[in-house]
Amino acid sequence: MPVWLRQHSWRQTLTAVYFSLPLRGARATPANIFCSEQYLKVSIPPFLFEAVLYAPIDDTNSTAKIGNGNIFFTLYKKEPAMWDSLTIENAGKEKLQYLRENAVLKAQEKAKEETEAKKITKQEHKKYALEAIMKVEEAERKRIADLKEEERQKVTKELESWKNQQKDKYKSIQKKGELHQEVQPLKERKNAKQNKTRIPNEGTSKIRLKSMKGRGSCSIFSQNLKEEQLPGPRAAATIKVNFTPRVFPTALRESRVAEEEEWLHKQAEARRIINSDLSELEDLKEEEKNPDWLKDKGNKMFAMENYLGAINAYNLAMKLNNKLPLLYLNRAACHLKLRNLHKAIEDSSKALELLTPPVPDNENARVKAHVRRGTAFCQLELYAEGLQDYEAALKIDPKNKNIEKDAEEIRHLIQETMQSS
């Protein structure tokens, strides 16, 4: 038989109801709580609590916070009004059964609608991503085609200029050949006249003609051979090209020298720290000595609820690089799960120190750091310090409704504490 929880306290405003239910040593989880518009149920075997609320509430925005042996409900009314009581008095079994079944059916329909909406949203995101990728690829293809066209036009112009140069060169060579052909007959006629003037009779003329002809023929042939002789083939040789030695595979004209030098300096410093200070890393692989790899490993362990293993991974990553704020932020989340509240506050504070200067890129991390430190303060019942962190998170992200609701609950807890004292 279940044990009914009867003790509870509540107060209200025009728009909300603040309801506190003690657990009597039982440990509750969000799975133990069921709430609809007019029906509230808390089932923690062997304890049970059921209530038919006085008027409908906004179950979507209403919240339940578990801590310090209590469940604190913040129920937002659908219509602003003051209730005469928390529940409907003298609610019969039939009405309670009807409300229970109706609430379960509505919850199932709502879950189904949310699943369908998520499915549609996911399909739309996939479609948008595909269209964006296609646009990027189309732009890249167009850019490559434009580059090819520019290169083709450039090569065409160079080829045309080269053809024109060759034509001019050929014309100059042709003109020289024509001049040589015109000069050669003039030389032959001049030599013939000289020979005629030197011949006294026919006999001597034959001898002299032969001798002159022989000397003339040798000189003419030798001259023609010299003019028509072609140069020999060039000797083969090897040209050595030396390239600038580089660590990165990209060309120097495509690289950013300052960023590469900074990266190399950081890598050398990290290797020096690993080789000198961390003897426990000798058995690890090279990729396991990377702080980013260790951070991802810790995140996977956290998702598997292996919080101690995640803390060990973050600790080792911090030894490699203690300037990464996400390591402290993630370790603070692990300490919260293990209720190491003081350590969670220290890690959140260290993360906030490293997240400077405050820029739009680290807004999300700063909000998480303030919320986690504020949560740790509240669990230590230091509500004033926790409220400061929640208000700092609201200044960074004023549109976050969840943080605003938590801050409002902390304010009410502070008021209740002051009234009780």
Buried (B, 14 or more C-beta within 10 A) or exposed (E): EEEEBEEBEBEBEEEBBBBBBBBEEBEBEEEBBBBBBBBBBBBBEEBBBBBBBBBEBBBEEBBBBBEEEBBBBBBBBEEEEEEEEBBBEEEEEEEBEEBBEBBBEBBEEEEEEEEEEEEEEEEEEEEEEEEEEEEEEEEEEEEEEEEEEEEEEEEEEEEEEEEEEEEEEEEEEEEEEEEEEEEEEEEEEEEEEEBEEEBEEEEEBEEBBEEBEEEBEEEBEEEEEEEEEEEEEEEEEEEEEEEEEEEEEEEEEEBEEEEBEEEEEEEEEBEEBBEEEBEEBEEBEEEEBBBBBBBEBBBEBBEEEBBEBBBBBBEBBBBBBEEBBBBBBBBBBBBBBEEBBEBBBBBBEBBBEBBEEEEEEBEEBBBBBBBBBBBBBBBBEBBEBBBBBBBBBBEBBEEBEEBBBBBBBBBBBBEBEEEEE
